[in-house]
Structure formats: structure tokens, C-alpha cells
């Protein structure tokens, strides 16, 4: 896996993945940025969400669960001193589908967290990770 990061100006950078996709990263104005892109630590948090989402959808499909939608809200706390690593991350999984079995959804979340999601496992070296699962029948509100 490869990536490239090129400095634009100020605190703005363009990151390009080895697969040819690009994203702009920038800092807050108080740090010399112009706020034209995501912060690098936000990108790390989003990557964690994408990683676990990918796993869970694939695992549930293999379990023949009828998933129709998933949304993951991530909330992170960081250390107050440098390096300002994540110290706590809460993931709130909101899944929709037809007759989703809670045990299967929770198993998929646990498999992702403990075995498959590289990002979660790396971040878990510095942070406690909390998982909340909410399931809704397609067309209804989610229940925890």
C-alpha cells in the first residue's frame, strides 16, 4: 500500500492514495489553516469508521442477514498533551434491515473490532473503544 501527500500552502495538503483517489487535508485557522479540508485526525477517525463498516456489511451478508442500511457515528476524545492520540472512541452503529438478529449483528461488530478491522485494532492500542448497536426494522425507528 502506498500514498503520497503534497503540501499546497499554509497547512493545506493533498493526499493521494495508491489507488489514485485524492483528498484535501487542512488545519483550523488558529493553526494556520484555511479550513478547506478535513483534519488529519478526522481522516483517521473516518478511516476507522469505513474499515469497520466494510467488515460488518460483508460479515452480515455472509450470515445471510438482510441489511438495507448502516450508519456509524464516531465520537473521539484525545489526549490533552502531545502527542494528542485518541484516548476514547465511541462507535454508534445504526443498522436497518429485515429481521436482523441482534446476536448476529453484535457478533459482526465484535469480529470487526477484534479480528478484521486493522484501523480499530491500531487505534485500540491507545484508546478504549466503545461499541453501541442500534437495530431498526426497515421502515421503523432504531432500538438500542
SVG drawing of the C-alpha trace seen along z (x, -y; Angstrom):
<svg xmlns="http://www.w3.org/2000/svg" viewBox="-42 -32 46 49">
<polyline fill="none" stroke="black" stroke-width="0.4" points="0.0,0.0 1.3,-3.4 0.2,-7.0 1.5,-10.5 1.0,-13.8 1.8,-17.0 1.9,-20.4 -0.3,-23.1 0.3,-26.1 -0.3,-27.1 -1.4,-24.0 -3.2,-22.5 -2.2,-19.2 -3.5,-16.9 -3.2,-13.2 -3.4,-10.7 -3.9,-7.0 -2.0,-4.3 -5.3,-3.5 -5.5,-7.1 -8.0,-8.8 -7.3,-12.2 -8.5,-14.2 -7.6,-17.6 -6.5,-17.9 -6.1,-21.3 -5.8,-22.7 -8.0,-25.1 -7.5,-28.8 -6.0,-29.1 -3.3,-26.6 -2.5,-28.5 -5.0,-26.6 -7.9,-27.8 -10.3,-25.1 -10.6,-23.8 -10.3,-20.1 -10.6,-17.5 -8.1,-17.5 -5.7,-14.5 -7.0,-13.1 -10.6,-13.4 -9.5,-11.4 -8.0,-8.7 -11.4,-8.5 -13.3,-8.4 -10.9,-5.6 -11.7,-3.6 -15.4,-4.0 -15.0,-2.9 -12.9,0.0 -15.4,1.4 -18.4,0.6 -16.8,2.6 -16.3,5.6 -19.7,5.5 -21.6,5.4 -19.5,8.2 -19.9,10.4 -23.7,9.8 -24.1,10.6 -22.2,13.8 -24.6,14.6 -27.4,14.0 -28.8,11.1 -30.9,8.7 -29.1,5.4 -30.6,2.4 -28.7,-0.4 -26.0,-1.2 -24.8,-4.5 -21.9,-4.7 -21.5,-7.8 -18.0,-8.1 -17.1,-10.2 -13.4,-10.5 -11.6,-12.1 -8.0,-13.0 -5.2,-13.4 -4.7,-17.0 -0.9,-16.9 1.2,-16.0 1.1,-13.5 -2.7,-14.1 -3.6,-10.5 -7.2,-9.2 -7.9,-8.1 -11.6,-7.0 -13.6,-6.3 -17.3,-5.5 -18.9,-4.0 -22.7,-4.0 -23.8,-1.5 -27.3,-2.1 -28.4,0.8 -31.6,1.2 -32.8,4.3 -35.4,7.1 -35.5,9.3 -31.9,8.6 -30.8,10.9 -29.2,8.9 -26.8,11.7 -25.5,11.8 -25.1,8.0 -23.2,8.0 -21.0,10.9 -20.2,9.0 -19.3,5.9 -17.1,8.0 -15.4,9.8 -14.6,6.5 -13.3,5.0 -11.2,7.9 -10.1,9.6 -10.6,7.8 -10.6,4.0 -6.9,3.0 -7.7,-0.6 -9.8,0.2 -7.1,2.6 -4.4,0.0 -6.4,-2.8 -7.2,-0.4 -3.5,-0.5 -4.0,-4.0 -7.8,-4.3 -10.6,-2.5 -13.2,-1.7 -16.9,-1.6 -19.5,0.0 -23.2,-0.8 -25.5,1.2 -29.0,0.0 -31.1,2.0 -34.3,1.0 -36.6,3.0 -36.7,1.4 -39.2,-1.4 -39.1,-1.7 -37.0,-3.7 -33.8,-2.2 -33.8,-0.5 -30.7,0.0"/>
</svg>
